Amino acid sequence: MAEPDSLSRPSSPVIRDRLIEAAVQEFGEQGYDRARVQDIARRAGLSTGAIYGNFRNKADLLAEAVDYGLAAASRKLGQAMDRGAAAADVLELITTGLSDPHRRMWAPLMSEALAAGRRDGEVARRVHAALHRAETELTELVAGAQRDGSFTADIDAAALARMVLCVSIGVDVLAALNVKSPDRNAWASSMHRLFAGLTAHGSTR
């Protein structure tokens, strides 16, 4: 049976997504240095030509995978807001989703990307750009929470966004090292109390 047109072309959104998803798994299992483009292509059910028809090299594929993962996380947060979640609740969600299966798959990729960035300038540049975009979105979420009254106006939006990003990445790095997570309910309660302290009601100022 012939493949659908979108899969028969050497470059298409469907093929790119398949390759990126395969790369996320391969980098997570083998590490960036040991992962081979042949194995990524094989895992995706495609040829190595499909990889080089869509990405310049393995570093480009890693950076695109990071972009892909962060974009997926952003879409999930956007969907939560579309369902009526307040910006403050979305920010809390970022720090409490320890058991999210997608996050557990994503965690080793971020760890590998950070390590590879120390050795590869191109990877570092791309990962920094992806993290900057993520931090900008977080800053906008904090500002939105301030506008709707969820957070006090005296909070520095950029500083809080950096804190949320640090907590999120820290959780991912520890997960990639198979460090046991704290009790889920205890962690969620701690994060809730932390964010409650940012509200007008919880502020001591």
N, C-alpha and C positions, 0 to 999 in steps of 0.2 A: 504494500500500500504506500502510495506516495505521501511524503510529509506535507503538512500544510505550507502554504506559500511563505508564511512568516518564519518558518523554520528552515526553508530551503535557501533563503538568502544568507550570505556570509555574515551580514550585519543587520540585526533587527533588535527591537526592544526585548522580544521574547528570548532571543539567544543571549543577549547581554545579561538578562536577569538570571538565566540558567547558569551561565558561567560564573556570575558573582556569587550565587547561592552555593555553587560547588566550591568556589574559592574560599568562602567563609568556613565551610566544613573542613577543607583540606588544610588551610592555614591553622585552624584551631587544633586539628589532630596532629599534624606533622611539624608545625612551626613554620614561620616564613622562610627561613634559610633552607630547610629540608624539603619543603613543598616543591613539586615539579609541575611545570605547565602541562606536561603530558598527562599527569595524574588528575589534574583539575579538569582537563578536557574529557578524559575518560569518565570521570565521575558525572560530568554533565551529559554524557552520551554524545559528545561532539568531537571534532578533530582539533588538533593544535592550530590548524589554519583558522578555525573559528576564533580562537583566542587572539591571534595576531591580526585578525581582521577587525577586532573590536578594541584591543588594548595594545599599547606600545610594547610593554614588557611586564614582567611579574610585579615590579614596583607599582606600575600604573594600575594593575589589577587589584593590588592590595589597597591602594588609595581609593579606588572606585568602590571597593567593598566597604570601606569605612564610611564613605559618603552614603552608600546605599543603606547601611545600617542606621546611621543617624537620621536619614530621611524617613525611614520606616518608623523610627521612634517618634519623629515629629508628626507624622501622619496619625499615629495612634493617639498622641496627645490632642491633636486637632479634632479627632473624632470624639474624644471625651468632652471637649468644650462644645462641640456641636450637639452633644446629648444634654447639655445644660450644666456641665461641671464648671465651677468658678476657677479663675486662673490660679488662685491660691491652692485649691484642691488638686489641680493638675501638677503644680510644683511639688506638692507633698507626694503625689503618686509616683513621681520620678524617683524619689528616694526610698520608697517602700516596696517596689516591685521586685523583691528578691527571688520570688519563686516563678517568675515569668519564664516559660520554656524558651521563648525567643531570646530573652536576655542571657540565659545560660549558654545558648549557642553563640551569642554575640561576644560574650565576655573574653574568651581566648583570642578573638580577632583583635579587639582593642589592645590587649596586652601585647600581642605580636607586633601590631602597628607602632606602638610606642617604643618598643625595643628596636625595631627595624629603623625607625626614624633617627635613632642615635648613630646609626652607621651609614644611612643612605640619605643624602641631602634632599633628593627629590621626594622620597617618602615623607620626610620631616615637613617639607613645605606643604605638601598636599594634606597631611594629617592636621597640621596647624590650621590650615584654611578651613577644613571641615569642623574642627573644634571651635574655631572663631565663629562660624555660622551658627553652630549649636548654642554657643554662649550668647550670641546676639538674640536668638529666639528666646532663651531663658530670661534675658534682661527685659525683653518686651513683655513676657508673661508677668514678671514682677511688677513692671509699670502698670500693666492691666489690672493686677490685683490692688495696686494703690489707687487707681482711678475708681474702681468699684467699691472701695472702702474696706476691702478684706485685709490689706496691710496698711500700716501707718505710713504717712507721707515722708517721715524723716529717715526711712530706710534707704540706703544707697543701693539702687537697683542692680548696678553692675557688680558690686561686691557680693550681694546675695546670690546673683546668678553664678558667680565663680564658686561660691560655697556649694551650691547645688551640683554644679558640674564636678567639683572635686569629690563630693560624696559619691556621686554616681560612678565616676571612673574608678574610685577607690574600691567600691563594691565589686566592680567588674574585674579589676586586677586580682583581688583576693579570691574571687570565684575561679578565675583562671588558674590560680595556684592550688585550687581544691582546699582552701581554708574553710573550715566549717562555718556556716552562717549562724548568726545569733538566732534565738527563738524569734520566729516571724512575728508573733503577736507583741512580744516585748519590743522588738525593733520598731514596729509600726506605731506602738504607743509612744515611744521616745520621739520619733519623728513628728507625731501629732502634737506633742507637748512643745517641741521646738518651734513648729510653725505657729502654734497658738500664741507663743510669746511675741510674734511679729504683728499681731493684730492690735487694733486700738484698745480692745478690751483687755488683752493680755500684757500690754506694754506697761512698764514701770515708770516711764518717763512722764 
